[in-house]
Amino acid sequence: MAAAGRDGFSVLWAGSVSAQCSSGRASGRVRRGGILALSGGGQLRDWVSVDDVVSGLLAVARAELASADSIDIGTGEGIPLREVVQMLFDLSGGEGRPLFGALPYRHGEDMNMVADADRTERLIGWRARTGMEEGLRALVSAAAS
């Protein structure tokens, strides 16, 4: 989420970026055949590519917004963590596997974090362009090189 005013950024937060980027931390276990212990994976997240975050933040910087306006930077599509993790394992071609349900959900965890992409498009004329699978393929390719 980003908030901007005519005087520049007052608040900047892009939580979805860390969700996609951090998925590469376990890439060794995915490729080498390890087991990755996870929660049940029911958390809905808006998986947005870093390239889209950059273009979205540039669009926010160029927009004429009231100082109290906040803008969501995301796709507007909630995809369960379980689906994303399984896709990463499948795309990596490794021998590893996720073990869903091995860990509890975090206490107080927000189970649904999805951007309001329609509102963002109305306010600043911007929308994310990279689909989740395309972004994950790029991530796996970069991790492999």
N, C-alpha and C positions, 0 to 999 in steps of 0.2 A: 504494500500500500504506500502511496506517496501523497504527500500534501504539499502544495505549493501556493505561493501568492505572488503578487506583482513584485514583491521585494525579494523573491527567491524562495528556496526551500525552507520550510519551518520544521517539518518532520519528514523523515525518510525511513521507510521500512519495506523490505522485500523478502518476507519470510519464505515464500515459495522458492526462491533461488537456492536457499540452503538445502531445501528438500531434494532437489534434483542433483545438486553438486555433491552432496554428502553421500549419495548412493554409490559413488566410486570408491569409497573407503573400503568396502568389503570385496572389491573386485578380485583380489588375490584368492580369497576363499571361494569365490564363484568359479574361477578358472581352474584352481588346483584340486577341486573335489571336496572342499570342506563343507561343513554344515553351518548355516547361518541361523542362529536362534533369533526368532522375532516374536512380536505380539501376534494377535490374530489377523492383523492387516486390514481391519475394517475401516480405518481412518480414511475419510474422503479428503483428498488434497487436490489443489489446482496446480498441476505440474506445468511450469512455464519455463521455456528455454532462456538461457542467459542472453542470447541475441535479442529475444523479444523483450526482456527486461530492459536492456539498454535502449532499444528503440522506444519503448514505452516511457522511460524516464526522460528521454529527449523530447518526446511529445508533451509531457507534463511541463517541462522547462519552457517550452515555446507557447504553452496555453495561457490564456488570460483567465485565471481562476480567482475567485474570492479567497481571502486568506483562510477561511474555515473549510473550504472544499477539500475533500479527500478523494483520491483516485485509487482504485484497485488496479494493480498491474497483474494480469493473469488471463487465462483462457476462458474462464467462466464454466469450465467443465470439471466436475468433481470425479476423480478416478480413485478407486480404493488402492491403498498402499500395497495390498496383497497382489493386485493385478500388475502394478508397476514392477514390483520385485520379481514376480514370476517372469515378466517379459525380459527383464535384465538378465536373469539366469538363462532363459531361452536364447536370447541374442548373443550371449557371450560364448555359447557352444562349449562351456566347461562342464566338468563333472560335478560341480557343487550343487547343493540343493537347499532351498529355504525350509526351515522348520517352523511353520506358522503355529502360534499358540504356545510356544515354549516359554515365552515371557508374558507377564501381565501388561495390560495397557497402563500407561503412566497415570498416576492419580490426577484427576482434574483435566486430563487431556481433552482438547477440543477435537471432537470426532468429525467435524465438518468445516473445512476452511477452503472456501471457494470464492473467487473474485466475482464481482458484479460487472462482467465485461460489457453488458449492454449499456449500463450507466456510463462507464468509461468512454465507450464509443460516442455516446450522445454528448458528453462534456468536452472531449478533446479530439474526437475523430480518429482514435487509435484503437486497434484490435490486434491481439497476438496472432501470428501467422504460422508458427511452427507447431505441428501436431506432436502429441506425446511420443508416438512410435518413431517419428523422424528424429526428434530430439534425443531419444534413447539410443537410436542407431548411431548418431554422431558421438554420443558419450562413450559408447562401447568401442567405437572405432578409434577415438582419441586415446582411450585407456590401453588399447592394444598396441599402439605405436610408440 
